[in-house]
């Protein structure tokens, strides 16, 4: 299964440059000139990365197959895909590996099932389908998602009170 490396955004200037929404933890290894990517939708690719530059918080790229702004505009919204890293970091995971995992509170109470990861502007969020069918988004930060245990197929969450409908006090401390 190929993984998402980046998503092509809007064109920039006239010579085929586009913005990239980078979705890999190792852009320095994946996004190098000459790299060839399969695409989603598949009929657009493969695409060969010609140039890459970063300006402040924006990444810009050109592709050999899109030499001008008109061709670059046709690439808007295309997802760049690549095979999984053969040497992943310890404790690393891919979003597709989380789908179907049990989501539990620190005391072991079942809070729902992971339905994926949403890529939001501020940070990624764990998409949790609660037992009643309600969907909750829990920001994927250490304080709220302290443990992702792939071998045991469970994710421990410590959401603030009110984030999960079935557990309105889940993140609040109770006085004895």
Phi and psi in degrees as a GROMACS rama.xvg file:
@    title "Ramachandran Plot"
@    xaxis  label "Phi"
@    yaxis  label "Psi"
@TYPE xy
-75.853  150.917  UNK-2
-111.972  154.145  UNK-3
-73.4265  126.67  UNK-4
-102.292  -41.1577  UNK-5
-163.415  164.798  UNK-6
-124.267  133.947  UNK-7
-79.5449  132.259  UNK-8
-103.652  -145.547  UNK-9
-74.2126  153.67  UNK-10
-68.0608  155.728  UNK-11
-134.852  119.354  UNK-12
68.8526  -157.928  UNK-13
-108.933  -9.84677  UNK-14
-102.975  31.0347  UNK-15
86.2792  7.06978  UNK-16
-76.5137  141.264  UNK-17
-131.482  159.294  UNK-18
-83.8581  152.661  UNK-19
-123.421  133.697  UNK-20
-95.7267  98.3262  UNK-21
-73.4099  131.244  UNK-22
-122.848  19.0681  UNK-23
-116.323  148.785  UNK-24
-81.0395  -9.66558  UNK-25
-129.94  64.5913  UNK-26
-63.454  -29.4758  UNK-27
-65.1317  -23.0111  UNK-28
-97.3442  -33.7747  UNK-29
-87.6254  -40.1586  UNK-30
-100.41  76.7973  UNK-31
-121.762  141.494  UNK-32
-52.2412  134.882  UNK-33
99.0948  -16.3374  UNK-34
-65.8056  138.517  UNK-35
-111.109  130.012  UNK-36
-118.103  138.808  UNK-37
-77.2712  165.05  UNK-38
-133.664  161.198  UNK-39
-127.827  109.858  UNK-40
-74.4159  147.749  UNK-41
-63.965  -32.7975  UNK-42
-67.2289  -14.1535  UNK-43
-78.6122  -29.9292  UNK-44
-102.432  -172.885  UNK-45
-73.2063  157.487  UNK-46
-118.861  137.7  UNK-47
-107.367  120.735  UNK-48
-68.6207  121.886  UNK-49
-94.8432  -50.0559  UNK-50
-139.351  157.18  UNK-51
-146.027  135.361  UNK-52
-147.728  154.038  UNK-53
-117.81  136.379  UNK-54
-132.858  107.525  UNK-55
58.8249  -116.049  UNK-56
-103.989  10.4165  UNK-57
-110.997  139.16  UNK-58
-107.736  132.219  UNK-59
-118.468  146.219  UNK-60
-144.719  158.077  UNK-61
-126.122  153.883  UNK-62
-123.585  141.192  UNK-63
-56.1652  -31.8873  UNK-64
-83.0096  -3.36841  UNK-65
-132.001  80.9716  UNK-66
-78.6098  -10.1731  UNK-67
-140.563  175.434  UNK-68
-61.6801  -37.8144  UNK-69
-62.5503  -45.6907  UNK-70
-66.6168  -37.423  UNK-71
-65.2916  -39.05  UNK-72
-59.8976  -35.2498  UNK-73
-68.0674  -16.6385  UNK-74
-89.7076  -8.51482  UNK-75
-55.8772  128.65  UNK-76
88.4769  -6.03162  UNK-77
-73.851  138.294  UNK-78
-99.0323  132.655  UNK-79
-91.7928  131.126  UNK-80
-121.139  150.25  UNK-81
-149.288  158.824  UNK-82
-64.326  157.736  UNK-83
-59.649  152.933  UNK-84
-65.4512  126.285  UNK-85
-67.4145  -20.5438  UNK-86
-126.597  75.5281  UNK-87
-68.7213  158.472  UNK-88
-67.9649  152.94  UNK-89
-61.5014  145.297  UNK-90
62.1195  18.1312  UNK-91
-87.6114  156.498  UNK-92
-149.214  158.641  UNK-93
-107.157  147.319  UNK-94
-51.9722  -38.7376  UNK-95
-66.3088  -21.8052  UNK-96
-74.1852  -17.0301  UNK-97
-86.0942  -20.5137  UNK-98
-61.3211  127.674  UNK-99
92.4501  -8.4921  UNK-100
-72.3928  145.985  UNK-101
-69.6386  139.562  UNK-102
-109.998  123.874  UNK-103
-129.174  156.787  UNK-104
-83.5463  165.751  UNK-105
-55.3008  -29.0761  UNK-106
-83.7354  3.65823  UNK-107
92.7853  -3.71875  UNK-108
-63.5305  130.014  UNK-109
-67.6745  123.973  UNK-110
-108.901  -14.7335  UNK-111
152.418  -162.201  UNK-112
-130.161  138.79  UNK-113
-71.8843  129.226  UNK-114
-110.805  6.5311  UNK-115
136.087  -169.316  UNK-116
-125.76  129.448  UNK-117
-97.3101  132.508  UNK-118
-94.9798  97.7983  UNK-119
-97.2113  163.872  UNK-120
-59.5593  -40.6728  UNK-121
-79.148  -46.7618  UNK-122
-165.061  170.018  UNK-123
-72.6399  154.809  UNK-124
-133.29  140.95  UNK-125
-76.8773  125.62  UNK-126
-93.2416  115.742  UNK-127
-116.366  125.881  UNK-128
-95.7452  114.474  UNK-129
-75.714  163.989  UNK-130
-54.8452  -29.9102  UNK-131
-85.0678  2.2965  UNK-132
94.637  -8.19122  UNK-133
-69.1756  143.379  UNK-134
-104.777  132.515  UNK-135
-122.914  146.664  UNK-136
-109.732  122.655  UNK-137
-113.514  117.854  UNK-138
-53.8907  133.605  UNK-139
-82.1875  74.2735  UNK-140
-124.223  151.718  UNK-141
-53.9649  -38.2533  UNK-142
-65.3055  -30.7122  UNK-143
-102.871  -24.0601  UNK-144
-129.126  78.4376  UNK-145
-74.887  -18.4925  UNK-146
-148.378  126.96  UNK-147
-118.437  109.383  UNK-148
-109.552  89.051  UNK-149
-62.1235  -45.6867  UNK-150
-58.5475  -36.3571  UNK-151
-96.0993  5.02562  UNK-152
55.2251  48.2798  UNK-153
-146.008  148.954  UNK-154
-123.116  125.684  UNK-155
-94.9509  130.955  UNK-156
-124.75  150.166  UNK-157
-128.805  68.209  UNK-158
-73.5218  152.602  UNK-159
-68.6769  156.533  UNK-160
-53.4172  135.469  UNK-161
93.8858  -13.3938  UNK-162
-72.3453  -38.1427  UNK-163
-103.89  127.202  UNK-164
-67.7933  -34.9199  UNK-165
-76.1668  -17.0618  UNK-166
-132.462  69.2334  UNK-167
-61.1534  -23.0735  UNK-168
-106.761  17.0017  UNK-169
-56.2868  -34.849  UNK-170
-102.421  -0.860251  UNK-171
-91.3665  147.209  UNK-172
-90.0071  139.265  UNK-173
-104.496  139.142  UNK-174
-77.4965  139.717  UNK-175
